């Protein structure tokens, strides 16, 4: 999904240049590299020799970085060598042990199970741990929690933090700091979820987000599509596939 990266995240353009490009329907690396040099010169009011380095820089940004098995193995060992460096702990000791320290950043993790087994509770716990300050064993990072089931409970999240770290959260100020790191979006339809995922990239860049939770990605689809015939099942699968495609760029 490197070709779908937003131009504003690359640090190559000013805010004014990004605005000019958006007016021409250009907001991603793929759209920029698909445009003609003349169109880019006109949109940005730049010369050919000014546009050319931008195209070259974006080509490098969009291309996958070559690596080898040895580098991947060393990276795997360094991130799971017992210290949990860079990992997001779940705060469940058994699960963290099985995961060699926690959830690896830059990846998509799917939590599955029957209704009522505790999936939302686990999502809340991981969101809390991500937002907790490092002094409490957390990451001190922002969280975007997308609630499609109307089950998110801010009260529950704060109660868990207080129960685990009562001394730290004894004042309203520290509670407010924790709560401010978690931004909640409630989307109850497929259309709402699609629009949110399209616009989410700018929010992630602004907040310094370490975790995006979607609870659950199948919620709107389950409510809107039945399974009475093959056509509805195909539409349901296509919608879920679209959501997954949108989510793929988040770890990037």
N, C-alpha and C positions, 0 to 999 in steps of 0.2 A: 504493500500500500504506500510505498514511498512516493509514487507519482501523485498520490492524493493529498500530500502534505500541504498545509496552508502556507502561503508565501510569508505571512506575517510572523510565522514561527522560526523562519530561517535566519533572521537578522541581516538580510541583504538589502532590504528595502525600507525606506522611511514610511511613516504612517500615511503621508500624503501620496506617495507612490502606490501604496497598497490600495488606497481609495480610488485613485485614477484607474488602476487595473481592474478593480471590482466593477467599476462603471462600464467596463468593456467585457464583463463576464469572465474575467480572469482572476482566480483566487487561489489556485493550486499549482503545484509544479507541473503537473501534466498539462493543464490548460495553457500555462506560460510557454512550455516547450512546443506545444502544438500550434501556437500562433506564428504568423510570419514575422520576419525581422522588421518589415515595414510597419506592420500593425503595432509592434512593440515600440518602435521609434516614435510613432505618432502618439501612442497612449502615454508614454513617459516623457515625451519632449526631449529625447536623448538622441545622440548621434549613433551611427552604426558602431563606431569603435567603443562607445560606452555601453551599448546593449550587448555586444558580443561577450565581454567578460561575465556579464550576468547570466547569459545562457550557458556558458561553460561551467560556472559555479553551480547552477541549478542542475545541470546534467550530472555533476559529481554527487550532489546531494541526493538525487533520485536514484542513482545507481547503487545496487547492493555492494557492501564492503566485502571484498574477498577475504577468506580465512581458510584455515586448514584444521584438520582433526586435532592436532596437538594443541593449537590455541584454544579450541573449544573445550578440550579436556582440562587444560590448566584453568580456564575460566570457571568450569564446573567445580573443580576442586577448591578453588579459592573462595567460591561463594557458598560452599557447603562444608567447610573445613572445621565445623564445630563452633565457630564464633557467630554464625548467622549474619555475616557482614552483608548489608544491603537487603536483607530479607525482611519481610513483614511478618512479625510473629502473630500467631492466632491467640496467644495467651493460654492455650490448652496444651499442657506439657506433653501429653502423649502424642497429640497431632503434630506439634512442633518437632518432636523427636523423629517421627516418621517422615516429616518433610525436610529433615536436616536443618532445622532452624526456623522455618516459616515459609510463607508464600514468596516465590521469586518475583521480583519486580520485572516489568517489561513483558509480562505474559498474561494470558487469559486463563483463569481458573474457573471451572464449572462445578457448582455444588448441586448434587442431585439427591433425590430421596422422596419417599411418599409424603403426602400432606400431613402436617403436624409433627414431623420428625425433628424439627428444630433448625431448618435452613435459615429462616429469618433471624433467629437468635444468634446463629453463627455469624451471619452477615453483620449484625449489630456489634458483636464482640470484636470482629476484625476491624470494623470501622472505628470503634472506640480505641483499639490498640494503635491504629495508624495515627489517630489524632492526639493520643496521649503524648506529653512531653517526654524527651529522652530520660529525664530524671525518674520517670515512672515506668521505664522500660518500653516506652512507645517510640514512634518515629517522628512525632512533632510535625506531621505533614497534613495537608488538606485532604478532605474526602468529599467526593460527589456521590450522593446516594440517590439513585433513581428508583422511586417507589411506584410500582405499577399495580400493587395489590392493596394499597391503602392500609398497610400494616406497620409502617415505620412509627416508632415511638421515641420522641426526644426525651420524654421522662424516663423511659427505661434505660436509654443510653447513659444519661446522667447518673441514674441510680447505680448502674454497674460500675461506673468510674468511682463514685463515692465509696461503694462497698469494697473495692479493691485498694483504693488509695485515699482513705478517709482523711488523713492528715493533710495531704496536698490539696484536696478539694474542700477544705473547711471554710473557705471564704467564697462569696459570690463572684469575686474577680476571677479566680482560677477556673471556676465552673464556666463563666462566660467565655474565657479564652478557649476552653475545650469546645464549647458549643459553636463558637465562631468558625472553627476549622471544618465543620461538617455542613455542607450545603445540600439541601434536600429538594428534589424535583418530584412532583407527583404527576405522573402521566398515566391516564387510564385507557387510552385508545392507541391503536397502532399508528395512526397519523400523528398524534402528539409525541409518541416516542421517536418516530422517524425525524420529526422536525427538531427535537431536542438533540438527537445524536448528530445531526448535521451541524448544529450550531455549537456543539459542546467544545470543540477544539480551542476556541478563543478563551473560554472559561477556564479550561485546564491550564493554559499558559499564564493567565492572570493570577490564579490561586496558588500555584505551586503544588498541584494535586499529586498525591502519592498513591491514591486508590480510587477506583470508580466501581461502585456496586450497582448492579441492576437486579432488583428483586421484584418480579422476575421477568426475564426477557420473553418468556412464553405467556405471561399473564394476559396481555391484550389480545394476542392471537387466539388463545384458548376461548376467550369470551366472544370473539367476533366470528370465528370460523368453527363450524362443526366438523364432524367426520362422517357425514352421511353418504357422501359419494366421492369418487376419485377427483373430481374437479375441485371441491373444497379442500381436500387434503393437499392437492398440488398448490393451491393458492396459499394455504397455511405454510407449507414448506418454503415457498418462494419468499413470503414475508419474513419468516425466521432467518432465511439465508441473507436477506437484505440487512437485517439488524446485525447479524454476525459480521457481515462485510464492513458495516459502519464501525463496529467495535474494534475491528482488527487494527485500526490506526492508533487507538488509545495507548497501547504499550509503547508505541514509537515515540 
